[in-house]
Amino acid sequence: MVLVSGSGTNLQALLDAAADPAYGADVVAVGADRDGIEGLVRAERAGIPTFVHRVKDFADRAAWDARLTASVSSYTPDLVVSAGFMKLVGERFLAAYAGRFLNTHPALSPSFPGMHGPAEALEYGVKVTGCTLFVVDAGVDTGPIVAQQAVPVLQDDSVESLHERIKQTERLMLVDAVGRIAREGFRVEGRVVRFGALG
């Protein structure tokens, strides 16, 4: 199950990978918090069921979170991937998908949490940044780390050029990690994520 808010490039990377039976994972549905986005078009083109739940259509965030949780649960996914989903889920969703909800972040966690990782990396003057795939918890980009990849910061980088290289690396990392999880399983021990069968 994949959640999107925009163009769906990470979703497309997962769909492309899933087309190979050896990959081991399928995208069972795509949910969004906005309609009319390219991510939904990509899903529909691939024949994947979709749904849209806009926060403004609900009485409050708790009601939205309850509906999102119910809609995701109707597809009984083993794993939920936030692929550019720009909404924070609530307590009900986190409880339902604890340990099975993944998100990416355009920095090497725990550095530069939040929305502006590439800009903050440039401003700080780091020479290496990157991307992180993590298990979502109640914090902001604080969950246990599944995978990370480094991206060098070039002398003439702008926020846009750096972010674009991070996104390219992020797609490869996401596809690799989700495939490994599907084929091998994974477990979280404290803050450490280990690939391999449970038990």
C-alpha positions in Angstrom: 0.0 0.0 0.0 1.4 3.4 -1.0 0.3 6.9 0.2 1.0 9.9 -2.1 0.4 13.6 -2.3 2.1 14.7 -5.5 3.8 13.5 -8.7 4.3 9.9 -7.5 7.9 9.3 -8.7 8.6 7.0 -5.8 5.3 5.2 -6.4 6.3 4.8 -10.1 9.6 3.3 -9.0 7.8 0.8 -6.8 5.3 0.0 -9.6 8.1 -0.6 -12.1 10.0 -2.9 -9.6 6.8 -4.8 -8.8 6.3 -5.6 -12.4 9.0 -8.2 -12.0 7.7 -11.3 -10.1 11.1 -11.8 -8.5 10.8 -8.5 -6.7 8.4 -10.1 -4.2 6.1 -7.1 -3.5 2.9 -5.8 -5.1 1.2 -2.4 -4.7 -2.3 -3.3 -3.6 -3.7 0.2 -3.5 -2.7 3.9 -3.6 -4.2 6.5 -1.2 -3.9 10.3 -1.4 -4.8 13.4 0.5 -5.4 15.4 -2.7 -7.2 14.7 -5.9 -6.1 15.6 -9.4 -2.4 14.6 -8.8 -0.1 12.7 -11.0 0.5 10.0 -8.4 -3.2 8.9 -8.8 -2.9 8.9 -12.5 0.2 6.6 -12.3 -1.8 4.2 -10.1 -4.9 4.2 -12.3 -2.7 3.7 -15.4 -1.2 0.6 -13.7 -4.7 -0.7 -12.8 -4.2 -0.1 -9.1 -7.2 0.8 -6.9 -7.1 4.4 -5.5 -8.9 6.5 -2.9 -8.7 10.2 -1.8 -9.3 11.5 1.7 -8.9 15.3 1.9 -8.5 16.6 5.5 -10.8 19.5 4.8 -13.6 17.1 4.0 -13.7 15.9 7.6 -14.8 17.4 10.9 -11.3 17.2 12.4 -8.0 15.4 12.0 -9.1 12.5 14.2 -12.0 11.8 11.9 -9.7 12.0 8.8 -7.2 9.7 10.5 -10.0 7.2 11.3 -11.2 7.1 7.7 -7.7 6.8 6.3 -7.0 3.9 8.7 -10.2 2.2 7.7 -9.5 2.7 3.9 -6.0 1.4 4.2 -7.1 -1.6 6.3 -9.7 -2.6 3.7 -6.8 -3.7 1.5 -5.0 -5.6 4.3 -1.5 -4.5 3.4 1.5 -6.0 4.9 3.4 -2.7 4.7 2.4 0.9 4.1 4.8 3.2 2.3 4.5 7.0 2.5 5.9 8.1 -0.9 5.7 11.9 -0.7 2.6 11.8 1.5 2.6 15.3 3.0 0.2 14.7 5.9 1.1 13.5 9.4 -1.1 10.5 10.4 -2.7 10.3 13.8 -2.7 8.0 16.7 -5.2 5.5 15.3 -3.2 5.0 12.1 0.1 4.7 14.0 -1.5 2.1 16.3 -2.9 0.1 13.4 0.4 0.1 11.4 3.0 0.3 14.2 6.2 -1.2 12.8 4.8 -1.5 9.3 4.6 2.2 8.1 7.7 3.5 6.3 8.6 6.9 5.2 11.6 8.6 3.5 13.4 11.7 4.6 15.8 13.8 2.4 18.7 13.9 4.9 20.8 11.4 7.0 18.7 11.1 10.1 18.9 12.2 12.8 20.3 15.3 11.1 18.0 18.0 9.6 14.5 16.6 10.5 11.4 18.2 9.1 10.5 19.7 5.7 13.7 21.5 4.7 16.5 18.9 5.0 18.4 19.8 1.7 18.2 23.6 2.4 19.4 23.1 6.0 22.2 20.8 4.9 23.5 23.5 2.5 23.1 26.2 5.0 25.0 24.2 7.6 27.8 23.5 5.2 27.9 19.7 5.4 29.9 18.0 2.7 27.7 14.8 2.7 24.0 14.5 3.2 21.6 11.9 1.8 18.3 10.1 2.5 16.8 7.9 5.1 14.1 5.3 5.1 12.6 4.8 8.5 9.7 3.2 10.4 7.3 6.0 11.3 6.7 6.7 14.9 4.9 9.6 16.7 7.9 12.0 16.3 9.0 14.0 13.3 11.5 11.8 11.2 12.5 10.1 14.4 11.6 6.4 13.8 14.0 3.5 13.6 16.2 3.6 10.5 15.7 0.9 7.8 18.2 2.2 5.3 20.3 5.2 4.5 22.3 6.4 1.4 24.9 9.2 1.3 24.8 12.0 -1.3 27.8 14.3 -1.6 27.1 18.0 -1.5 28.8 19.7 -4.5 30.4 23.1 -4.2 28.0 24.7 -6.7 24.8 23.0 -5.4 21.6 24.8 -5.1 18.8 23.5 -2.9 17.1 22.3 -6.0 20.0 20.5 -7.5 20.9 18.8 -4.2 17.3 17.8 -3.6 17.0 16.3 -7.0 20.1 14.1 -6.5 18.8 13.1 -3.1 15.4 12.1 -4.6 17.1 10.0 -7.3 19.1 8.2 -4.6 16.0 7.9 -2.4 14.0 6.1 -5.1 16.7 3.4 -5.5 17.0 3.0 -1.8 13.3 2.7 -1.3 12.9 0.1 -4.1 15.8 -1.9 -2.8 14.6 -1.9 0.9 10.9 -2.6 0.2 12.0 -5.6 -2.0 14.2 -6.9 0.7 11.5 -6.5 3.3 9.0 -8.4 1.0 11.5 -11.2 0.3 13.3 -11.5 3.7 11.1 -9.9 6.3 12.4 -7.4 8.9 12.1 -6.7 12.6 12.7 -3.8 14.9 14.8 -4.4 18.0 14.8 -1.2 20.0 16.0 1.3 17.5 17.8 -1.2 15.3 16.1 -2.6 12.2 17.3 -6.0 11.0 16.4 -7.7 7.7 15.5 -11.3 7.9 12.7 -13.6 8.9 10.9 -12.9 12.1 11.5 -15.2 15.0 
